[in-house]
Amino acid sequence: MADKKLFFYVVFLLSFSVIIAYSLGAYAIEYYGYNEFHFLIRQSFAVILGILIMWIFSQIHPSKLINKFGFFIFFFSIFLIIIMQFLPDSFASSAGGAKRWIRLPGFSLAPSEFFKIGFIVFLAWSFSRKFVGKERDSIGAEFLALLPYIVVFAFIIFFIAVMQNDLGQVVLMAIILGIMLLFAGGSLKLVGMLFLGVSSLAIISIVTSAHRIMRIKTWWGSIQDLVLSIFPENIAQTMRIENTPEPYQIYYSIVAMNNGGILGEGLGNGVIKLGFLSEVHTDIVLAGLTEELGLLGLSIFVLIFALILHRIFKIANRVKNNVYSLFCIGIAVMLGFSFLINAFGITGIIPIKGIAVPFLSYGGSAILASCVAIGMVLSISKTIK
């Protein structure tokens, strides 16, 4: 029997995402002239379809989902990511000058959301053969074994970080790759080399992009007073950047959370959503949620999310099949770090990356991809006691 607790924890968050989308989408509805129930209807459709997918997948044996469907997602999403760059604007939506969504009747599809699942399947299948239980004499031998993955990751960097202008997703997949490699038996030295390589490429990607430099300056402008206060004055002055861009997203996110206090302003009564943060129902959903439901409401959602990760890691620990175990670990890392990257971004700890909060942010592709991932984990859970 599939893990019922995991299923119902996810259903709880998904169900509440419909209410959040309706409440926090108020300004966007007025601004774009949408029907009052525009976001409610679209999010409800994605959630109902996602729950149905989870239930159907939970009834299928994992060998069919991981070995067949998982690789289909991997290769088909690669195909979509490539052809999307050559589609006319009428078939591909853009963000920041880069094409990230394919327009379909009634909704838009983000192939990168599904590619992450296929990428985890590929890593789980391949790592279980090349690293699990394998002893290598030197770091050079380990590096040679890792080389094919570096080639695959180079593809990711080119098509997602460069062509789609989405460095955040690449950072997330680098984290997934590194942690899965550790669990598969890779050495800390090898993971350290991978980290240095990815960090170097990230720095190059930032310094060669004007909008990324501006984003870093905006982030630094929001935290430099706090950080530089611990340094001697002469050092602080050399590190200070004057006339930095106004960090309005971080500023209003923190204001929203401060407004919420312990118990919140009440569902539907938030004010930050009224034009201060236009995308509050998508990437900034945690700030909007905290303003309306307070720290107490946020704590409940964080607890439910932590329980979801706990169930997935528990399944990964108990399942006998190495591929299934690594897949569950990869999914837990993907969900957990997506949440952390978003939370750290809106509080100013790191630059905002535009990564959705799993199960809570408005967006059909993110919701369906997360449900596909959980459905595959539920299928694996049937194979253990």
N, C-alpha and C positions, 0 to 999 in steps of 0.2 A: 504494500500500500504506500502511496506517495505521502510525503510529509505534509500533513494537514495544517500544522501550525505555521509552516513557512507560507503555504498558500493563503491562509487567512490574514496573516500579517501584511502580505503584499496587497491583498484585496482591500484591506482597511486603508492603506495609504492611497491606493488608486481611487477609491471611492471619495476620499476627502479631497483629492486633487480636482475633482469636478466642481466641488463647492468653492475651492480656492480660485479656480479659473473664472468662475462666475463673479465672485466678489472683487478680485483684483484686476479684472479686465475692463472695469467700468470706464476709465478714461479712453482706452483704445476704442471701445465701442462708440463713444461720442465722437472721437476724433475722426475715425474712418467712416462713420455713418452706418455701422453694422446694426443688425437686429439685436435687440436687448439680450437674446439668448444665444447669440452667435458662438461665443466661447463655451458656454454650457453644453450646447448640442454637439459641437465638434469634439470636445474633450470627453463627453459621455460616450460618443461613438467609439473613440479610440480605446477608452477604458473597458467598455463591454467587449469589444473585439479582443483586447489584450487578455482579459480574464478567460474568455472562451479558448484562446490559443493556449494559455497555461494549462487549462483543464484537459484539452485534447492531447497536448504534449505529454502530460503526466500519465496518460494511458498507453503511450507508445514505448517500446523497449529502447533503452538508450543507445544500443548498437546502431539502430536505424537513424536516430537523431544526431549522434555525435559523428559517426563514421560516414554517413551519407548526407543528411541534411546540413550538417555543420560545414562540410567542405563545399556544398552547393552555395551556401551563403558566402563563404570565403571568396570563391572564384567569381560568383555573379556580382557581388558588391565591388570587386576589383574592376570588372567589366563596366559597371555603371559609373564608377568614379572616373574612369578613363574617358568614356564617351560623353559624359556630362560636360566636359570642358569644350566639346565641339558642337554642342547643341545650341540652337539660336536662343535668344533671351526669352522668347515666347514659351520655350519648353524647359528652361532652367532658371531658377531664381538665384539672385546674387545677394551677397552680404559683404560690405567692405570692398566691392569691386571684384569679388571672387564667386564663382558658381558653386553652390553647396547643396541645392535642392533640385530635384527633378519634379516638374509640375505634372501631376496626374489629375484626372477628373475628380474634383472635390477635395483634394488634399495634395500636399507636397511631400516628397520622399527624400530623406537625407541618407544616402548610401553609407556614409562614414559611420553612422550609428550601428548599422548591421555588420559593417566590416570588422568592428571591434570584436564581435562575437565569433566571426569566422577566424579572425587572427588568433583568438584564444584557443579555438579548436585546433588550428594548425600547430600552435606551440605545444599544446598538451599532447597531441599525437606524436609530434616529432621529438620533443624532449624526452618522452617516455622511452624512446628507442635509442637516443643518442647520449643521454645523460644519466637517467635513472639506473643505478647499479653499476655504472661504468667508472672504472678507475683509470686516471691518466697521469703519466709521469711528470708532466710539466705544464706550465701555464700556456706555452706555445701550442701544445697538443689540444688543450681546451679551446684555445682561440680558433684553431683550424676547424674544430667541431662546430664552433659558433658562427663561422664565416657565412654559411648559407643564410642564417637569420639576419646577419648584417646586410646582406644583399636585399632581402625582403624589406628590412626596415628602411633602407635607402629609398626603395620605391615609396614607402609610406611618407617619408620626409618630402619627397619630390611632389607627389600628387596631393597630399593633404596640407603640408606646411607651406609649400610653394604655390601650387596651382589653386588650392582652396583658401590659402592665407589663414590657416587654422592651426597655429602652433600649439594651442592648448590640448587638442586631441592627440598630437604627436607626443607631447610630454606624458600624457596619461598612458599611452600605449608603451612608451619606454619604461614607465614604472611597472606596468603589467609584465613586460618582458623580463625585467630584472628580478622581480619577486618570484615569478614562476621558475626562472632559471635557478634561483637559490633553492626552492623547494624540490626541484628536479635533481639536485646534487651538484650544481655548479659551485665553484669556489668563490669566496669573497673577493679574491684578487681579480677573477674574471669579471665579476659583477662591477667591481671598482673601475676596471678598464672600460667597460661598457658605459658606466656613468660618466666618466671623463670624456669619452668620445661624444656621447649625446649632448653633454653640457657644452662642449666646444662648438658643435653644430648649432645648438640653440643660440649661443652668443653670436655666432656669425649671422644666423637668421635674424636676430634682433638688430644688430648694428647695420645691416644692409637694408632695413625696412624703416621708412620714415614713420609710419603709423605705429610700429612697435616701439620705436624710440620714444615717441610722444606718450605712449601708454606707460612706459617705464617712468618717464619724467612725471607724469600725472600721479602715479602710485607713490613715487618717492616724495613728491610734494606733500602728499597727505600724511606721511609718517616721519618726515625728516626732523621735525621739531622734537618729537618723542625720542627718536633714536639718537640724535646728536646731543641731547641733553646729558648723556652719560659720558661724552668725550670732553677733553680739555677744549677751551674756547678756540685756541689757535688751530687745532685739528678740525673742530666742528666747522669753522669758517671755510676751510679748504674743501670740505665735503658738501657744503650747502649749495643748493641751486636756487637762484633767485627767479622770480616771475614764472614759476611753474604753472602749467595749465590747471584750471579749477577741477579738482577731483569730485565732480558733482555726484557720480554714481556712488562712490564710497561714502561721501558726506551724507547724502540723503538716505542711504541704507542704514548708516549708524543712527541718524536722526529717527528713522522709522522704528528701529529696535529700542531706542531710548524712550520714544513715545509709548511703546507698548507696556513698559514696566513689567510687573509680575503677572498681572491678570489680563492685560491688553485693553484696547479701546472697544472691543466687541466686534464680532464678525460683521463685516460690511461697513464699519465705521472708520476705517483707516483713511488718512488724508494724503499720505505720500504717493498713493496710486493716482491721485488726481492731477496728473501732469508733471509731477516732480520726477518720477521714474516711470517712463513710458512702457518699459518692458518688465514691470514688476511681477507680472504673472508668469514670466518665463524664467530668465536667468537670475532674477533678483527675488524669487518667490519666498526665500527664507526671511528676508527683511520684511516683506509685506505680511507674511504669516505672523511674524513676531509682533508687529505693530497691532494686529487685530486680536491675536490670541495670547499675547504676552509670553514671558519667559516660561511660564508653566505649560502653555500650549506647545511651544517649541520643544520643551523637554520631553513631552509625551511622544512627539514625532521622532525625536532623536532616539528615544528608548526603543520604539518600534523598529526603527531602522537598524539599531544595534542588534536587536533580536533576530532580524532577517539575516544579518551577516553571521551571527552566531550559529543559526541553523545551517547555513551553507557550509561554514567551516566544519561543523560537526559531521555533515554528510561527507565532506572531503576526507576527514580523518578516519571514518569508518568503512568507506568503500574499498574494496580489494583491488579493483582495476586502477592501474596507475594513470591511464589516460583520463578516466572519469575524475579521479582525485585532483589531478592538475587542472582540469577544466573547471571544477568547482572553485578551486583556489583562485584561478584567473577571474572568474565572474565576481567573486567576493571582492577581490582587489579592484576590479573595474568599478563596481558600485560604490565601494567604500571611499576610494580616492576621488571619484566624481563628486561625491558629497563634500569631502574635505576641501577640494580645490575650489568649489563654489562657495563654501562657508568662509574659507580663508580670504577669498577674493572680496566678498562684500564687506568684510570687517577690516580690510586694508592690510592684512598680514602679507598677502602676495598680490600681484596685479590680477585684475579680473580677467578670466580666461573665456567666458562665454560658454561654459559647460553646464548642462542642465542638471538639476537635482533629480536623481532617479525616483520615479513613481509620483513626484509632486509637481514638477514644472509642466506648464502647458506645452504641448507639442506631440503630435501623433507619432512621428518617427521614433522619438526617444521613448515614449510610452510602449509602443509595440516592440521595439528592440529589447527593452528591459523585460517585457513579458515573455518574449521568445527565450531569453537567457534563463529566466526563472523556470519556465516550462521544461527546459532541458535539464535543469538541476533537479526538478521534481521527478522527472523520468529516472534519473540516476538514483534518487532516494528510494525508489521501489526495490532496488537490488540489495538493500541492506536491511538489517533489523533495526 
